[in-house]
Amino acid sequence: MLRCLIASGASLGVAASSSAAFVSFVTTVTQVNLGQFQLDRIQLFARFNGGSDTVLNAFSLGYVSGSLVPDPFSGFYHRDNSDYNGGILSQQYGTWAPALTGSATANRPYDSFLTIGGTATATNTSSADPSWNSGGSGSHAGGAAGWNRADLLNNGTMGWFNSSPPNLQGRVGVAPNTLTDVLLGQFVLDRGAYGGLWTITIGFNDGIPGSYAQFATGTFHMGVPAPGAVALLGLAGLARRRRR
């Protein structure tokens, strides 16, 4: 099993002064096998350095550039227990709802889902926001199915939130979150597939009742980029800075 960690850059927008301290978005890539399928399980985390920082929602998930697969919005594997999938490993049918993932051993390691912390079980209170119902174009446009679909929308506004924030599901240190990291999503792709650079924004606070929300926007890699792809992304960033 190969496991690697990629830290991504982020910019912080603060709505009001607070002790919440966002650091970066971090991804881990773990190789998993299911029968003849060789897969990469990519997990996206928000990293903090405060003791009670709490993620409230995530939004504006969108593709930026650099994908080495034909369609960066497709190709995700699902193996949830929803009516749209039924526990079959599939790239055509599934849901992004963590509450429908199913078995911790038979389903979860091979299923793509989105979450605000917590474990992908029936008690997870992460919900899709209305951005899943509109926008985009072609086969990747929003619709009545919401996030009960196998692909991602190309509208650049996809979001989800903790519908019951008092449960502190999105707080650091609340299991299964670590003392620094809160899980935001899991993406399962073919082994070695690189889905490019993506952007995301989160809303969070310091976990104190009544404290103001803050917002952080940054990027993360959907998989492990080839060395040449990283160099090109770096050069693109340098070129943008020079033009300013």
C-alpha positions as CSV (number, residue, x, y, z in Angstrom):
1,M,0.0,0.0,0.0
2,L,1.4,3.4,-1.0
3,R,0.3,6.4,1.0
4,C,1.4,9.9,0.3
5,L,0.5,13.4,1.6
6,I,0.2,16.6,-0.4
7,A,-0.2,20.0,1.3
8,S,-1.8,22.7,-0.8
9,G,-1.7,26.4,-0.6
10,A,-4.6,28.5,0.8
11,S,-5.6,32.1,1.3
12,L,-7.5,33.2,4.3
13,G,-10.4,35.7,4.4
14,V,-11.5,36.7,7.9
15,A,-15.0,38.0,8.6
16,A,-14.1,39.0,12.1
17,S,-11.2,38.6,14.5
18,S,-11.0,35.2,16.2
19,S,-8.6,32.7,17.5
20,A,-9.5,30.1,14.8
21,A,-6.4,29.4,12.8
22,F,-6.6,27.7,9.4
23,V,-3.4,26.4,8.0
24,S,-4.0,24.6,4.6
25,F,-5.8,22.0,2.7
26,V,-4.1,18.6,2.8
27,T,-4.7,15.5,0.7
28,T,-3.6,11.9,1.4
29,V,-3.5,9.2,-1.3
30,T,-3.8,5.6,-0.4
31,Q,-3.7,2.7,-2.8
32,V,-6.6,0.2,-2.4
33,N,-7.5,-2.9,-4.3
34,L,-11.0,-4.5,-4.9
35,G,-10.9,-7.7,-7.0
36,Q,-9.3,-6.7,-10.3
37,F,-9.7,-3.0,-9.6
38,Q,-6.6,-1.1,-8.5
39,L,-7.7,2.3,-7.1
40,D,-6.4,5.4,-5.4
41,R,-8.3,6.7,-2.4
42,I,-7.8,10.5,-2.1
43,Q,-8.9,12.1,1.2
44,L,-9.1,15.9,1.5
45,F,-8.6,17.5,4.9
46,A,-8.8,21.1,6.3
47,R,-5.8,21.6,8.6
48,F,-5.9,23.9,11.6
49,N,-3.6,24.8,14.5
50,G,-6.2,25.8,17.1
51,G,-7.6,23.5,19.7
52,S,-11.3,23.9,19.0
53,D,-11.5,25.1,15.4
54,T,-14.7,23.9,13.8
55,V,-15.7,23.5,10.1
56,L,-19.2,24.6,9.4
57,N,-19.5,24.2,5.6
58,A,-17.6,23.8,2.3
59,F,-18.5,25.4,-1.0
60,S,-17.3,26.6,-4.4
61,L,-15.7,23.3,-5.2
62,G,-14.4,23.7,-8.7
63,Y,-11.8,22.4,-11.2
64,V,-8.9,24.7,-12.0
65,S,-6.5,22.9,-14.4
66,G,-3.9,20.2,-15.1
67,S,-6.1,17.1,-15.3
68,L,-4.5,14.1,-17.0
69,V,-7.8,12.3,-17.4
70,P,-10.3,13.1,-20.3
71,D,-13.0,14.4,-18.0
72,P,-12.0,15.7,-14.5
73,F,-15.7,15.8,-13.4
74,S,-16.2,12.0,-14.0
75,G,-14.4,8.8,-13.2
76,F,-15.1,8.7,-9.5
77,Y,-15.9,5.3,-8.0
78,H,-18.8,4.7,-5.7
79,R,-19.8,1.7,-3.6
80,D,-22.5,3.0,-1.4
81,N,-25.7,1.3,-0.2
82,S,-28.1,3.9,-1.8
83,D,-30.8,3.0,-4.3
84,Y,-28.6,4.6,-7.0
85,N,-25.7,2.2,-6.5
86,G,-26.7,-0.8,-4.3
87,G,-23.2,-1.7,-3.1
88,I,-21.7,-2.2,-6.6
89,L,-18.4,-0.6,-7.4
90,S,-19.5,1.8,-10.2
91,Q,-18.5,5.0,-12.0
92,Q,-22.0,5.5,-13.3
93,Y,-24.2,5.3,-10.2
94,G,-23.8,6.5,-6.7
95,T,-24.2,9.4,-4.3
96,W,-21.9,11.9,-2.5
97,A,-24.0,11.6,0.7
98,P,-21.8,10.2,3.5
99,A,-24.8,8.9,5.4
100,L,-25.4,6.4,2.6
101,T,-21.9,4.9,2.4
102,G,-22.7,1.7,4.2
103,S,-20.3,-0.9,5.6
104,A,-17.0,0.4,7.1
105,T,-15.1,-2.5,5.4
106,A,-17.1,-3.5,2.3
107,N,-18.2,0.0,1.2
108,R,-16.4,2.9,2.8
109,P,-12.8,2.2,1.6
110,Y,-13.9,2.3,-2.1
111,D,-16.6,4.9,-2.0
112,S,-16.5,8.6,-3.0
113,F,-18.3,11.0,-0.6
114,L,-18.3,14.5,0.8
115,T,-18.6,15.4,4.4
116,I,-18.0,18.0,7.1
117,G,-16.0,15.8,9.5
118,G,-17.5,12.8,11.1
119,T,-17.6,9.2,10.0
120,A,-19.4,8.2,6.8
121,T,-22.3,6.4,8.5
122,A,-26.1,6.8,8.8
123,T,-25.6,9.4,11.7
124,N,-23.5,11.8,9.6
125,T,-25.3,15.1,9.4
126,S,-23.6,16.5,6.3
127,S,-26.1,17.8,3.7
128,A,-25.9,19.1,0.2
129,D,-26.7,22.8,-0.3
130,P,-28.9,24.1,-3.2
131,S,-25.8,24.6,-5.5
132,W,-26.3,20.9,-6.6
133,N,-29.6,21.7,-8.2
134,S,-28.6,24.3,-10.8
135,G,-25.8,25.6,-12.9
136,G,-23.2,23.9,-15.1
137,S,-23.7,22.6,-18.6
138,G,-24.2,19.4,-20.5
139,S,-24.1,16.1,-18.6
140,H,-22.4,17.8,-15.6
141,A,-25.2,20.4,-15.0
142,G,-27.2,20.4,-11.8
143,G,-30.6,18.9,-11.5
144,A,-33.3,17.5,-9.3
145,A,-31.0,14.6,-8.2
146,G,-28.8,16.9,-6.2
147,W,-25.7,15.1,-5.0
148,N,-27.3,11.7,-5.7
149,R,-25.1,11.3,-8.8
150,A,-21.7,9.7,-9.5
151,D,-20.0,12.7,-11.2
152,L,-19.3,16.3,-10.0
153,L,-20.9,19.4,-11.4
154,N,-19.0,21.9,-13.5
155,N,-20.7,24.9,-12.0
156,G,-17.9,25.8,-9.6
157,T,-20.3,26.4,-6.7
158,M,-20.9,22.9,-5.3
159,G,-21.3,23.0,-1.5
160,W,-22.3,21.0,1.6
161,F,-22.7,21.8,5.3
162,N,-23.2,20.3,8.7
163,S,-27.0,20.4,9.2
164,S,-26.6,19.9,12.9
165,P,-23.6,22.0,14.1
166,P,-24.2,21.4,17.8
167,N,-22.9,17.9,17.3
168,L,-19.4,19.4,16.7
169,Q,-18.9,16.9,13.9
170,G,-16.6,19.4,12.1
171,R,-14.4,20.2,15.1
172,V,-10.7,19.2,15.4
173,G,-10.1,16.6,18.0
174,V,-13.7,15.2,17.8
175,A,-13.3,11.6,16.5
176,P,-12.6,10.6,13.8
177,N,-11.1,14.1,13.2
178,T,-7.5,14.4,14.4
179,L,-6.2,17.2,16.6
180,T,-5.4,19.2,13.5
181,D,-7.4,17.8,10.5
182,V,-11.1,17.7,9.6
183,L,-12.1,15.4,6.7
184,L,-14.0,17.2,3.8
185,G,-14.2,14.5,1.2
186,Q,-13.0,11.2,-0.2
187,F,-12.5,10.7,-3.9
188,V,-11.8,7.2,-5.4
189,L,-10.1,7.1,-8.8
190,D,-8.3,4.6,-11.0
191,R,-4.8,3.9,-9.8
192,G,-2.5,6.7,-11.0
193,A,-5.2,8.9,-12.4
194,Y,-4.6,12.6,-11.7
195,G,-7.7,14.7,-11.8
196,G,-5.9,18.1,-11.7
197,L,-5.9,21.0,-9.4
198,W,-9.1,22.0,-7.7
199,T,-10.2,24.9,-5.5
200,I,-12.5,24.9,-2.5
201,T,-13.7,27.4,0.2
202,I,-14.6,26.5,3.8
203,G,-16.5,28.4,6.5
204,F,-15.3,27.8,10.1
205,N,-15.1,29.3,13.5
206,D,-13.2,28.8,16.8
207,G,-15.9,26.6,18.2
208,I,-17.1,29.1,20.8
209,P,-20.9,29.7,20.7
210,G,-21.7,33.0,19.0
211,S,-18.3,33.4,17.4
212,Y,-18.1,34.8,13.9
213,A,-17.5,32.6,10.9
214,Q,-14.3,32.9,8.9
215,F,-13.6,31.8,5.4
216,A,-10.6,30.2,3.7
217,T,-10.1,29.5,0.0
218,G,-7.3,27.3,-1.4
219,T,-6.4,24.5,-3.8
220,F,-5.7,20.8,-3.6
221,H,-4.5,18.1,-6.0
222,M,-7.0,15.4,-7.0
223,G,-4.4,12.6,-6.8
224,V,-0.7,12.6,-7.3
225,P,0.5,14.9,-10.2
226,A,3.3,13.9,-12.4
227,P,6.5,16.0,-11.7
228,G,6.1,17.8,-15.0
229,A,2.5,18.8,-14.1
230,V,3.7,20.2,-10.8
231,A,6.4,22.2,-12.6
232,L,3.9,23.6,-15.1
233,L,1.5,24.6,-12.3
234,G,4.3,26.3,-10.5
235,L,5.4,28.2,-13.7
236,A,1.8,29.2,-14.3
237,G,1.6,30.7,-10.7
238,L,4.9,32.5,-11.3
239,A,3.6,33.9,-14.5
240,R,0.5,35.2,-12.9
241,R,2.5,36.9,-10.1
242,R,4.7,38.6,-12.6
243,R,1.8,40.0,-14.6
244,R,0.3,41.7,-11.5
